[in-house]
């Protein structure tokens, strides 16, 4: 007896022999493999996300019920979960050689001339040089058996557990062939942007570029981390193409594409040096439009017999080169060094520069990190300095042009007092950073501003901690009302590093949209002592408008269930503070909504007034949406289980709350029970 969900998610029990189960597993595997191929290789999906997820869930359940049918190449292996103790070594059957780099037109011409002087009249294949991590993939009878890094070219690290999570890499080829192929694992630009936004909101340092992010992701011991990073892959090389009856490198690319591998569509067969240079020029201009990073163009002799005759040096093939795009550096003047205070009190020196365009964007400032960094580079105010974008993203000061000094430049001196509050700075032994340790430093006001724009408060998209920190230090935002006056600084924002017309307009639009938020978001965002998002929602539903809430007495507030005298006093005190009243008036004038516009509590005997706790993962809906529906019918959420809890909702991989609910004999709802309740309410 096995549980088999239909594609509509309903579960039904039926008898199925192991033969029938195997037949269905094979059928589902074929459908899902084809769907992955269509989506990630052809970019032409035929299954909707919902259909794919439903079929994948059916396969997971069949494999769970019949473990002997779960193959290493099953689509269910994509989600990760395998954790290794350390990376094992893999010896490459054929060495993974690197390519010689060239940096200008003359060196490309010299490469072509050397081949022609050897008596050949070559065609070439031009390929984009993907800025990622090289990988060697080995298949036996069409099944993926290993994935390895380049390492030293002879021995790499076994990253098979992470490679299996990359959906662009087939676990089974479209032909039962044994083959080793080479490619590049990379992180798409939009994935890096999303990942950095999440890290910013968690107070973590941003990842500098797609290459570093891909390298860090593919070397995780826990494959579930790599799976979440949405890595991708391009295949570009077959080390032994003659063994498969191929005559040219271009044929090898087409053959690998036929096997179901993802080959870059921008590859081009060219016939002379002029066409090579035209290809390089074309993609030097197009590189910013691509969804992935490239750092150059690879040029390979197309004819495989010609490749063999040209041979190899001890390090490189003689039939291929990698043209590297130049690292763009420009000169400008270091006008000043100013200091900013982070939310932890960390002091950062920043270069104030004469505005200069670097790779298409105007740079006015660049971080100088810390005192040691400035001293090591011997930067002086008034220096002519070279600027580049590290990893094509972050502006950095490379060096001062000492030969252009006039003698009036000012030697750098680290400040001794906080630029915001004047407190004495401290630098602990063995550390490079200085800190302001004054807990009352106005820079700490940044925290309240960050809270105001956060997801559960005003939810202003794109306003992470680091951005708020920068805007505060630059004087654009000092209080809540300044957020809604940011339009007046639009031109200044566009000229900041990391910004531009589109990103600034998106941020300003998100600020404008936030004005229409329902009242409870504003109340929570104001940061009233002890008032969380749930209490803010309760107050909004009861009083309907800020004006009504401001007129409530302490006695009125205490009468509200679960309010209590302390919270009632905090709310009353906040709205009867003159400065806070002035803030509310200013926000009204700026156009912020002051009324409750959310859903009213609907009467329901099962849920009204009940307290619930969620633990584990619910497959059909995220926590926020589940909570919103339950609260819509009068239930109240809690983060901990107690005797006052009415029911505990238990999903996959529940925590200790589940055991506590069992100990206290509290009613437990599993996923099916919750789904049934939501269907009865008409919410599903």
Number of C-alpha atoms within 10 A of each C-alpha: 10 18 16 22 18 13 16 10 15 9 13 10 10 10 11 13 11 14 9 11 20 18 13 15 22 15 12 18 20 15 17 22 21 17 19 23 22 17 16 19 22 16 10 12 15 13 16 10 10 11 15 17 15 17 21 20 19 22 26 20 16 21 20 14 16 15 11 10 17 19 13 14 18 23 25 19 17 19 18 20 17 13 14 13 7 11 15 11 14 18 15 19 11 12 14 22 15 16 17 14 16 19 13 12 14 10 14 19 14 12 18 20 14 13 17 12 9 10 8 14 14 18 16 25 20 25 21 24 19 23 21 26 20 21 25 25 21 20 20 15 13 19 20 23 16 18 23 25 27 22 17 12 15 14 17 22 19 23 25 20 26 28 29 28 29 24 22 25 25 27 23 24 22 18 12 13 15 13 21 21 19 21 22 20 26 27 26 22 15 12 17 23 15 12 17 20 20 14 16 19 17 11 13 13 11 16 17 15 21 25 23 16 23 25 17 13 22 26 19 18 19 18 25 18 20 25 22 14 20 19 24 21 27 22 23 25 19 19 17 15 20 14 8 12 10 15 15 21 23 23 16 23 20 13 17 21 18 14 16 21 27 23 21 17 9 10 17 17 18 19 14 13 17 11 15 23 14 12 19 23 11 11 17 16 9 10 15 14 9 11 12 20 23 21 20 23 24 24 25 22 26 24 19 20 13 17 19 12 12 17 12 14 8 6 12 15 18 20 25 24 21 22 23 17 16 11 13 13 16 16 19 21 20 24 18 18 23 17 21 21 25 20 21 13 20 19 24 19 21 18 23 18 22 16 16 18 15 19 17 9 17 19 27 20 24 20 18 20 15 18 18 13 13 21 14 9 13 14 26 23 18 21 26 23 21 18 24 21 20 15 17 16 15 15 21 19 25 17 17 22 14 13 8 10 13 9 8 10 15 12 12 15 11 14 15 14 16 24 18 15 13 12 15 15 19 16 13 9 7 6 7 12 18 23 20 26 15 16 10 9 17 13 24 18 15 23 14 15 22 22 19 23 26 20 16 16 23 26 20 21 18 20 20 22 25 19 13 22 23 16 17 21 20 13 9 18 21 18 14 18 14 14 19 19 15 17 18 11 11 15 12 12 20 19 20 17 18 15 16 17 13 10 14 21 16 13 17 21 14 17 23 16 15 21 20 15 19 22 27 29 25 27 24 23 26 21 17 17 14 13 20 16 18 16 17 19 20 20 22 25 19 13 17 19 19 20 13 12 18 16 13 15 14 17 12 12 19 16 12 14 9 10 16 12 14 12 19 21 17 16 21 20 17 17 20 13 11 10 11 14 14 12 16 19 12 14 17 13 9 13 12 21 18 23 20 21 16 15 13 13 16 13 12 13 10 11 20 17 16 18 20 25 22 24 20 16 16 21 10 10 10 10 12 8 10 16 17 15 16 21 25 19 21 22 20 21 18 14 10 15 23 15 10 10 19 19 19 25 22 23 19 12 10 15 13 11 20 21 12 16 23 12 9 12 11 18 13 18 17 13 17 13 13 17 17 13 17 15 11 10 12 8 10 10
